[in-house]
Amino acid sequence: MTRHKVPVSLSALVLLAALLTGCTTNPAPIRIGVLSDCVGFFRNLQDAALIGAEVPLLERGAALRGQLPSEGLTPGAVAGHPIELVTGCTEGGEYSTLIDQTRVLIEVQHADVVIGGSWAGDGLVLREVARKYPNTLFVVAGPGARQVTLGNTAPNLFRFAPDLAQQVAGLGTYVFQDLGWRRAVVIADNNEAGWDGSAAFLAEFCALGGQVTQYPISPDQPSESNADADGVALFSTSFGVPAESLTMFAADPASPATSLVLGPGVSEDLAYLRAIPEDAAGVVTVVPAPGSPETVERYRAAVIKYFPSAPRSDILTPFVVRYHDAVMAVMLALEQTSGTAGAGLAQALGSLDADLVAGRVRLDANRAALLSTAVARLGGHGAVDIVRTVPDVDQTFGGALPADYAPRAGEQPCIAGTPPPWAK
């Protein structure tokens, strides 16, 4: 019997090849790029940042490739889709390096999401880079200028950390209503943290009817700037004023707990907190409002499990927590999309409402965090005791800090107006 060849069309061959390929290959991994400082002033913080960033993947099946976080991870997985973490080496304040390393993560490492922001100005740079790569999602991990997510924003950029003004919410109200201040001296570092922090303080204090005198930090300030004031609000980083000198700024040196308050810069470094002298006990500052006890304890236990040699004191530093929360937000959004990236992931990130280690957070229409802060009293050995929390802080303080205002060097506006919601 004669056998006849059955013609096979090209389209059928293509379909067969596609089916075979689909059966024999794994889904393409989703790559999360993390920018951390490995050179320059903050180079000693690389492993701390990566500890925070790697825990969410380790909880999803990844494994450490070595003893150090910087040695990398094997892939984790969400809904059966592999998730890889790739890293870029940056240097705080060197924005050309930040741009270059971000491009490497996207163009060479094929990152679907880029997370970074160890320096105050990083968010502004990442916002502009995000415009060049509209198919890549960007998450700003650290505090920075409010303009990053106000005004001319990038639609593919998200921020789950507070801006530098947001994290001060509640402090101006506390000194006016609880301490009874009516005249205050505001002393601030001549940088973004100082400008934004003092602007936020004034948005509350002056709206309630307070009056202020403003000075930049200088060696002469403790002796000359606090005359006739009820108290001093000091906005300094751990690099600005030595810890042992803080109480010298109090309006009443005999009672710093009632005549001095501190911006959030002092809580960024636990070593600095522990160095604050005993006579500062009772002085109030502002800190991130923590997440639920269950969320915080799960995170703490995971860090100890996967990084047993990490200093216990570093686990809950805001720096480490912010990298963790940024990556965790992406993981939670991926779980909503069953492990797929693209437009669905962007939508999931934008609508996320999650209890993270630094508190419950959701995003506004500009993809910026609505979050809670905490007014806290300093105790011994770096401890803080939360006095009250301020929930749902938006970037404008309910309109008390106009969206179009960009804090800058010099005095910030002190305007009597409508107080923020939590001050009423």
N, C-alpha and C positions, 0 to 999 in steps of 0.2 A: 504494500500500500504506500502510495506516495504521500510524504508529509509536506504540507504547505507552510511556508514561513508566514507568520502573522505580523504585519507591519506595526511598528510601535511609534507613535507620534512623539515629537520632541517635547511637547507639553507633558505627556505622560512620564517621560524620563525625568523631567525636572521635578514633577510631583513626587515620583518615587525617591529621588535623591533627597528631597526635602524631608520626606517621612523617615528615611533611614538616618539622616543627620539628626533629626529631632530625637530619635531613639538612642543615639549613641553618644551625644554630647550633653554636658551639664549646662544649666542656664548661665548666662554671662553674669559675673559677679557685679554687685553694686559696690562702688569704691567710695569710701569716705576719707577725704584728705584732711589732715590735722596739721596746722601750722603752729610750731612751738619754737621758742628761742633755744638755740644750741650754741650760739656765739654771742659775744658782747656782754653787756651788763647783766642780763637776766639768764645767762647760759646755765647757771646752776639750777634753774627751775624747769629744765626740759623734762626730766623724769617725773617731776611733780605734776606737770600738765598732762603727761602721757598716762600717768596712773589714773587720773580722773577720766581721760578719754577712753582708756582701754577696758575699764570695768564693765560698761554696758555690753561690749562684744564678748568678753570672757563669760558673762552670764548667759550668753547665747551661743555657747559651744566653741568659741575660740580658745586657743591655748598659747601660752607664752613661748617664744622661740628661744629665750635665754633667761638669765636672771634679772636683767634690767629691762624696764619698759621700753627703752630706746632700741632694744634688739628686735622688737616687733612681735606680731601675732600671726598665728595661722587664721584662716577665715572663720568667722562665725556664720550663723544662718538665721534668717527670718522666713517662716513659711516655706522652708526648703530652698530658698534662694541664698547663695553664698554672699556674705558681706565682708569686704576686705577693708582694712584700715591702712592707709598710706600716709607718710609724713613728709613735711617740708621743714627745712631748717631756716629760721629767720633770726633777725637781730632787732631788739626793741629800738624803735625810733629811726631805723634805717629803712625808709619806705621803698627805695629802689630794690632792696633785697626782698621785701615783702611781695612786691609786684612780680619779681622774677620767680620766686618760689611758688607763688600761686599759679603762674603760667605753667610751670613744670608739672604741678599736680594735675592740671587740667589737660595740657597738651601731650604730656609724656606718660603720666600715670593714669590718665583718663578718669579722674575723679568726677563722680556725679554730684557730690556735695563737698564744699570746702568750709572748714571751721577754723576760726582764728580770732586773734584780738587780745594780745597780751599787753599792748601799749595803748594809751588813751586815744591816739590818732589813727589806730589801725582800721577802725570801722569806717572812717571817711575814705580811706584808700580802698578798702574792700568794696565799698559801695560803687566807686567808679570802675573798678575792675569788673564787678558784676555786670555792668552795662555792656561790657565787651563780650561776655559769655552768657547770653540769655538762657541757654539750655542747661547751665550749671546752677545749683542752688548754693547760696552762701549763708552761713550762720555766724553772727558775731558773738564771740564767747564772753567778752569782757566789757566792763563799763567804758563809755566813751562819750563823745560829744552828742548832744541831743539831735543835732542836724542829720545824723546818720539815718534816722527813721522819721524825720519830720521834713515837710517841704518836698523837695525834689528827690524822692526816694527811688530806689531800684526795685522793680517788682519781684525780683528773684532773690532778695536779701531779707533775712529774718534776724531778729535779736531777742533772745530769751533772757538776757541779763539787763539790769537797769541801766539807764544812761546816768551820767555823773551827777545830774541834778535829781533825778528820781529817787536815788538811794538816800537822799537827805530828808525825805518826807517825814513830817511829824516833829522835827527838832524845833522849828520856829514856834509851832503851836505849844510845845511843852514848856519852853522858857516863858512864853507870855502867860499861859493859863496856869501852869503848875508852880513855876518859880516866881511869877509876878513881875518879870522884867518889863520895863517900859522904855528904857534907854540901853542900847547895847553897842558894844564895839565889835566889829567884824574884822578879823585878821585872816588873810588868806594867802596861800602860796601863789606866786605869779605864774600859774600854769592852768591847764584845763580843769584839773581837779579843784583848784582853789576858786576859779571863776564860777564854774557851774555850781559848786557846793554853796558858795555865798549867795548866788542868785536864787537858789532854791530856798535857802533859809529866809532871805528877805521877802520872797513871794508869800510866805506865811506870816512872818513876824510883822512886816509893814502893813499887810492887808488887815491885820488885827488892830493896828493903831500904834505899833512900836516905832521908835526912832533910832537911827543908827549913825555911827561914825565908822568909816571904812579905812583900813590901812593894809598895805602889803606886809608880809613878814619881813622883819629886820632885827638885827641884834638889839636895837634900842627899844623895841616895842613893849616888852614887859613893864618897863619903868615909866613910859610916857603916855601910853595910849588908853589906859583904862580909867582915867580920872573922871569922876562924876557919872560913871556908868553902873548900871545894875549888874552887868555881867559881860563876859567876853565869849564870843563864838569863834573858835579857832578851826580853820580848815587847812590842814597840813597833811602831807603824806609822811610815811616813816622816814623819808629822806630829808624832810624839811626842818623839823624841830626834834632834837634829841628827846627821848622818852623821859629822861630824868629832869628835863627843863619845862615840861608841860604846865605844871602848876604855877610856874612863875608868871604865866599869862592871866591868872585869875584876877578878877576885879578886886576881890577881897582875899588876899593870901591866907588869911586865917580860916576862910570858909570856901575852898575851891568847889565843893560839891554843889553850892548854890550860886556860885558866881563865875562858873566856867562850864562850857559844853564843847564837845569835840566833834568834828566831822567824821565821816566814815573811814578816812585814810588810816586812822590808828588801828582799826580792826582788820586791815588787810594782811598784816604780818603778825602771827602769833608770838614770834620772838620779841617783837616790839611791844606787844601788849604785856608780856611777862616782865618787861623791863620798866614799866610805868611804876613810879614810886608809890609807897603805901599811902602817902598823904593825898593821892588822887582817888582813893576809894570813895565811891559815891558820885563821882563825876559822870555825867551822862554823855553818851555818844549814840550813833545810829548804826545798826547792823542789819544784814539780811534776815528777814523773818524765816525761821526754819520750816521745812516741810513737816508732815505728820511724823510722830515718833517712830511709826512703823517704817516709813520711807527712809528716814535718817539712819535707823538701826540696820536696816537691810544694806544700805550703802556702806556703813562702817564695817559690818561683818564681811562684806565682799572684798573691801580693800585689804583687810587683815588676812583673809583667806588667800588671795592671789598675790599679795605683796607683803608677806609677813615681816620683812626687814624694813619696810617703810616706817619712818618715825610716826608714832601715834599722834603726835601733835600736829602733823601736816594733814591729817585725814580730812578735817573739817575747815581748813583754810578756804576763804572765798575763792582764791585763785584755782585750787584743785577742783572745788565743787563746780565752778562755772564750766570748766572743760567737761566734767562729767555730765552736767545737766544739758549742755549743748548737744553732745553725742546721744544722750538718752532721749532727748526730744526727737532726734532723727530716727532712733530705733522705734519709738512708740508710733511715729508717723508711718514707718515702714510696715509695722504690724497692721495698721489700718489699711494699707494698700496691698497686703499679702506679699510683701517683699518686692514690689516693683517701684521704680523711680519715675522720673518725668513729671508731667503735669499733675498726675494724681498725688504724688508725694508732696508737691508744692501746696496743693489744696489741703492735704492732711496736716501739714505743718502749720499752715495759716489758721486752721480751725482747732488746733490742739488745745485742750484744757487738761492740764496734768499736774499732779502733785510731785514736784521734783525735790531734790535735797534742799535747795535754797528757797523752797516754798511753792505754793500753788501758783501756776502761771497760765495765762492765756494771752493771745495776741489781739491787738486792735487792728483797724483797717489798714494801718501803715506797716503791719507785721512787726510791731514793737510790743514788748512785754507790758501787760497789766499785772502788777505784782504787789506784794506786801513788804513793808519795811518794819523795823522794830526799834523803838526807843529803848535803850539798855543802859543799865548802871554798871560802872566798872567795879570789880571786886579784886581780890588778891590773886596773884600769880596768873594774870591774864584772863581770869573768869569774867563773864558778863552776866548780869541778871536782867532779863527782859521786863521792862516796865509796862509797855503796851505795844500792840501791833497796829499798823495803819494799813488797811486792806485796799486793794484795787486802785493802786496809784497809777494814774496815766501820766504821760509825758508833759501835759500842760497843767497838772495839779487842778483839774477841773476848771481850767481857764485862768487860774491865778498866775500862771507863768505862760505868757502867750507863745503860741506855737512858732511864731516868726521871730522870736528873740533868740539870738545866738550870743551867749556870754563871751566876753572878751576881756583883755587886760584893762585894768582900771576899776573904777567903782561900778557896781551893779545897781540897777534901779531899785529905789525904795518907794513903793507907791501904796497908798491906802486905797483899798478896793475890796473886791469880793473875796473873802477867804476861801481856801480849798474846802471840799466837803467835810473832811475829818476835823476841821477847826470850828465847825458850827455847833 
